[in-house]
Amino acid sequence: MTYTAVYPTPQRRSSVLPAMTLVVVCLVGGLVAMNLALEGPSVSLAPSQRMPGIADQVRTSFGFVEVQHAVAQPEGTSNAAMEVRVGVLLHNEAELPLLFSSTEFQLVDGKGHVVQPEVTPTGPSLLQPDGALDLSYRFVTTGAAQPFLVRFVDRTTRRSFDISLAGMQCVGAALCPGGNV
């Protein structure tokens, strides 16, 4: 008696499924990376983190902004009024020119009131790729409205970034007890 063993012929495995899985994973990763690049980092802070302040680079959709210095001094003859001068660096790391407006920066007092600048920078409103601008702002408010922060509104994402002015220099002990805010 002769037995013939019949074995199933090996099936060729299709490599389409693993390739499609890899493509989908790459697309999802790319979309997440692009979303983070366009929106910038989240500005909501965990309780253990501090708000960005003077000399901190704050990432935006186009690069970064940095409050380089802030000085408070008496305004006019009134001891209650104070002038806050703020120096800001705007840096465009994008590949395209950046259209900006000096009104994208505001001073916000300790009660949440927005103070528009009295003096805003004049000059180009188009910042070239890999370009930077030093901007100077002058706000008039009262010392009683402390603490202050600068709010920058990114026109691309409509996102607001708050930068604390804690530690700004003060000229006049009546404005800032202890010399600094």
VENNORQUI-V215263 format. One record per residue. N is the residue number from 0. RES is the residue in one letter. D_LAST is the distance of its C-alpha to the last C-alpha in whole Angstrom. Layout:
N;RES;D_LAST / N;RES;D_LAST
This chain:
0;M;103 / 1;T;101 / 2;Y;97 / 3;T;95 / 4;A;91 / 5;V;89 / 6;Y;85 / 7;P;83 / 8;T;82 / 9;P;78 / 10;Q;76 / 11;R;74 / 12;R;70 / 13;S;68 / 14;S;65 / 15;V;64 / 16;L;62 / 17;P;60 / 18;A;59 / 19;M;58 / 20;T;56 / 21;L;54 / 22;V;54 / 23;V;52 / 24;V;50 / 25;C;49 / 26;L;48 / 27;V;46 / 28;G;44 / 29;G;44 / 30;L;42 / 31;V;40 / 32;A;38 / 33;M;39 / 34;N;37 / 35;L;34 / 36;A;34 / 37;L;34 / 38;E;31 / 39;G;29 / 40;P;27 / 41;S;26 / 42;V;23 / 43;S;23 / 44;L;22 / 45;A;23 / 46;P;21 / 47;S;21 / 48;Q;20 / 49;R;16 / 50;M;15 / 51;P;15 / 52;G;12 / 53;I;12 / 54;A;15 / 55;D;17 / 56;Q;20 / 57;V;21 / 58;R;25 / 59;T;26 / 60;S;30 / 61;F;30 / 62;G;28 / 63;F;25 / 64;V;21 / 65;E;19 / 66;V;15 / 67;Q;16 / 68;H;13 / 69;A;10 / 70;V;10 / 71;A;9 / 72;Q;12 / 73;P;14 / 74;E;17 / 75;G;20 / 76;T;21 / 77;S;19 / 78;N;16 / 79;A;15 / 80;A;15 / 81;M;13 / 82;E;13 / 83;V;11 / 84;R;13 / 85;V;14 / 86;G;16 / 87;V;18 / 88;L;21 / 89;L;24 / 90;H;27 / 91;N;30 / 92;E;32 / 93;A;35 / 94;E;38 / 95;L;38 / 96;P;36 / 97;L;33 / 98;L;33 / 99;F;29 / 100;S;28 / 101;S;25 / 102;T;24 / 103;E;24 / 104;F;20 / 105;Q;18 / 106;L;15 / 107;V;14 / 108;D;12 / 109;G;12 / 110;K;15 / 111;G;17 / 112;H;18 / 113;V;18 / 114;V;17 / 115;Q;20 / 116;P;19 / 117;E;21 / 118;V;22 / 119;T;23 / 120;P;25 / 121;T;28 / 122;G;31 / 123;P;32 / 124;S;32 / 125;L;34 / 126;L;32 / 127;Q;35 / 128;P;35 / 129;D;34 / 130;G;32 / 131;A;28 / 132;L;26 / 133;D;23 / 134;L;22 / 135;S;19 / 136;Y;18 / 137;R;17 / 138;F;16 / 139;V;16 / 140;T;14 / 141;T;13 / 142;G;10 / 143;A;11 / 144;A;11 / 145;Q;8 / 146;P;7 / 147;F;9 / 148;L;11 / 149;V;14 / 150;R;17 / 151;F;20 / 152;V;24 / 153;D;26 / 154;R;30 / 155;T;32 / 156;T;31 / 157;R;29 / 158;R;26 / 159;S;23 / 160;F;20 / 161;D;17 / 162;I;14 / 163;S;10 / 164;L;8 / 165;A;5 / 166;G;5 / 167;M;6 / 168;Q;7 / 169;C;7 / 170;V;11 / 171;G;11 / 172;A;11 / 173;A;11 / 174;L;9 / 175;C;6 / 176;P;8 / 177;G;8 / 178;G;7 / 179;N;4 / 180;V;0
